[in-house]
């Protein structure tokens, strides 16, 4: 099977990234960092993508020793953000910690003043607090994340993720949205969400573009606006039309298994992956997985996932959750440190905007880290 250059590189040991031994794992490099917290502040963010969909997030700013560390809560439900922001400052987080003991303290607290709409949101909010804590601890220590873990930020490959017809399941889908991006930013690579509305002509046109690195089949989502009914005939067409593309999150059942099994080396996973245990539970050991820090939910488990994949020779790429602020910077930073050459679904924020802005950086991105913290240098 011939794969794209990005795909073919994925399962190899990451270039420039030494294997981490169990004795000095990724989390162990961070766990003992001292952290002084005096308080925290919350600040809402929102962006209207359409009349039907407004994205809300919350910035968490941890304060201590005249420094601030920032994280972004990407919980999807607006009601959860309203309740969180109304209860700002009420969590007992002040004190002298190490990152490890701060994480343990978070686990003792209910960071949702009201029960979340979705249980997985607890992971998203926990990641926001822990990424803010990492940023603050590094700033207080006068170090950058890259410098602290002894890795360099390498040029970051990204793909642009999109559903061609948006969230309207009745809207005819065309290649127009993707082609508009290609016209303005030639060479852009894509991760597309096939739906039951894709016609044979559309599949042929998209395949002929040669610009598709990944297909997100959405077979692991149930009861969400992005659900796609499993269609074995569609799976067969996609596997044949896009022989070099990764196939993310298929629905493997008795009807689709015979189609997918011969393409199992191209199957990747996103929605089911919250831990190493989830990777081990997969029917077929993957050559590649999508590790989303917010979906993993903690620095400890994120480090464990990175280390496990590197030791097993499993490729890793990053994924986003429509971050509106620093959360996107964080996933780009981590991808540039740990898996820069893979088809990372971490494109600059502007590619998510309703109107595509001018001046977007082409892939690969060259990231300049700030001298201290888990953040980029200011322009």
C-alpha angles and dihedrals in degrees: 000000000000115000133192117265092256093048095046091053094052104085096045121095103280110265111252092005111110119214110264114229120225089246094062104027123169095263092046089059089058107030098084097049108127116239130191115195122187098168145311141242133206129214126183126227127192139175127185111221092175140336088276100045128049117170117218128189134164127224115219115206115193113198130205140138092003091304133105131209119198134205133169126231107215097187106152102218118085093209090062091054093048092053092043095051092046089057095047115156097013098108114098099235102131116116147076112299147154116231088256095053092042089055089050090051091052089053089057093054132071102229090190113081086197124028109274121252088234124029092220088066088078088069092049094052094043089054090051091055094043094047089050089050091050091050092049095045092052093047091050089049092048093238138118121230091242092051094045095054093038098240132123125231104243128196106292121227114209139182126207113238121211148151105224095218098036118229095317103107091193096054115104111246123228136167091249097105094050093043092053089058092047092050092055098034109029115200095032114148123216145214107202133194108225114208137188087264094068110116126206089251092053092048090051092049094048093047091049090056090068088211101109117102099165141023117205104207094187090215093143097058121095126178096007133116090252098055116136121198109239110251116179091197090056091048090053092049092049094048091052098041096047105038093162099046128102114242110219126198103348121181102245110203138137091283099046101035095079089052096045101040095078088051096045092120088064097049116108132179135223118148096048095049114099098132146000088271089063091054091050091050094058117116091233123029104246129231088210138020135185109239109196110187093209092051091048087050105202141055091235094056093039091055090047091052093050093048093046094051094047092049092048094044092243114151119235132206129177130239137197138223099212092276114193099198142359093351089076090051089053096054091045091050092051093045091051089052101043112019113007099152099056127090095276115191090214103106117164113283094252091072087066095052120107088239115041108233127222123253100038113165114249122234126297098052119207106216122202112204123217114252089248135023138018095300146086125269113263116254 
